[in-house]
Amino acid sequence: MRAVIELANSRKAGPVQLRVISERQDISIKYLEQLIAVLKSAGIVRSIRGAKGGYVLAKPPNKTKLSEIFTALEGPFTTVECVVNENYCERIADCAARQVWLKVQDAVMDTLRSITLQDLVDSTKGKKTLEYSI
């Protein structure tokens, strides 16, 4: 997430090289290469070739929701197995705990859907306080 925020913060400056992101965000270059490959495949970032090349966001920060980034990097968010696999447990029909986990999962995803990269950029520059509730 920090790497993508770095790209959003650097949007007006043009492409950012992985080495720069690595240094600014204290992320291993090897790990960053893996993350960027996944983000590129998901259409969240794109690469620019050439001497002044690097990576940029594929779309504006105000059009990129955190849920897209999270899902690309982590896969679908699930709290417990029975939330996504109804055959996992025979108690599913009357399980009060499952209902709680469904609400938690929905709240987390709703929060991630409600925040854009632009919201994070604005909050780091003191322009805006993030508003969310779970």
C-alpha positions in Angstrom: 0.0 0.0 0.0 2.9 2.4 0.8 4.4 1.9 -2.6 1.1 2.8 -4.3 0.7 5.9 -2.0 4.2 6.9 -3.0 3.2 6.7 -6.7 0.1 8.8 -5.9 2.1 11.4 -4.1 4.6 11.6 -7.0 2.0 11.6 -9.7 2.8 15.1 -10.9 6.5 14.5 -11.0 6.2 11.6 -13.5 7.3 8.0 -13.4 9.0 6.8 -10.2 11.8 4.2 -10.3 11.6 1.2 -8.0 14.9 2.2 -6.4 13.3 5.5 -5.4 10.2 3.9 -3.9 12.4 1.4 -2.1 14.5 4.1 -0.5 11.6 6.4 0.4 9.4 3.7 1.8 12.0 1.4 3.2 10.8 -1.6 1.3 13.2 -4.3 0.0 13.7 -3.9 -3.8 13.2 -7.6 -4.3 9.9 -7.6 -2.4 8.9 -4.4 -4.2 9.5 -6.0 -7.6 7.1 -8.8 -6.6 4.4 -6.3 -5.5 4.7 -4.1 -8.5 4.4 -7.1 -10.8 1.1 -8.0 -9.1 -0.1 -4.4 -9.2 0.8 -4.2 -12.9 -1.1 -7.4 -13.7 -4.1 -6.0 -11.9 -4.0 -2.8 -13.9 -3.3 -0.6 -10.9 0.1 0.6 -12.1 1.8 0.7 -15.4 5.4 1.0 -16.5 7.1 3.7 -18.6 10.2 2.6 -20.4 13.2 4.7 -21.1 15.9 6.7 -19.2 13.3 8.7 -17.3 11.0 5.7 -17.0 9.6 4.0 -14.0 6.1 3.3 -12.7 2.9 5.4 -12.6 -0.6 4.8 -11.5 -2.8 3.4 -14.2 -5.6 5.8 -13.3 -6.0 8.9 -11.2 -5.7 8.5 -7.4 -9.3 9.7 -6.9 -10.5 6.8 -9.1 -8.5 4.1 -7.3 -10.1 2.6 -4.2 -8.1 0.9 -1.5 -10.2 -2.2 -1.9 -8.8 -2.7 -5.5 -5.3 -2.5 -4.2 -5.9 -4.8 -1.2 -7.7 -7.4 -3.3 -4.9 -7.3 -5.9 -2.2 -7.9 -3.3 -4.0 -10.1 -0.8 -6.8 -11.7 -2.7 -10.4 -11.8 -1.4 -10.7 -10.7 2.2 -12.3 -13.3 4.4 -12.5 -13.4 8.2 -13.2 -17.1 8.6 -13.6 -20.0 6.1 -17.4 -20.5 6.7 -18.1 -17.0 5.5 -17.0 -17.9 1.9 -17.7 -21.6 2.0 -21.1 -22.5 3.3 -20.2 -26.2 3.2 -17.4 -25.7 5.6 -19.5 -26.3 8.7 -22.7 -28.1 9.4 -23.8 -25.4 11.9 -23.9 -22.6 9.4 -27.7 -22.2 9.4 -27.9 -21.2 13.1 -24.4 -20.0 13.9 -24.3 -16.6 15.7 -20.5 -16.3 15.4 -20.7 -16.6 11.6 -23.2 -13.7 11.5 -20.6 -11.6 13.4 -17.8 -12.5 11.0 -20.0 -11.6 8.0 -20.6 -8.2 9.5 -16.9 -7.7 10.2 -15.9 -8.8 6.7 -18.5 -6.4 5.2 -17.4 -3.5 7.4 -13.7 -4.0 6.5 -14.5 -4.1 2.7 -16.9 -1.2 2.9 -14.2 0.8 4.6 -11.6 -0.1 1.9 -14.2 0.7 -0.8 -14.9 4.1 0.8 -11.3 5.4 0.7 -9.4 6.4 -2.4 -5.7 6.9 -2.9 -6.5 10.6 -3.2 -7.9 10.5 0.3 -4.6 9.2 1.6 -2.6 11.7 -0.4 -4.8 14.5 1.0 -4.5 13.2 4.5 -0.7 13.1 4.4 -0.6 16.7 3.3 -2.9 17.8 6.1 -5.8 18.6 3.7 -8.2 16.1 5.0 -8.9 13.8 7.8 -9.9 10.3 6.9 -13.5 9.5 7.9 -14.5 5.9 8.3 -16.3 3.7 10.7 -16.4 0.0 11.3 
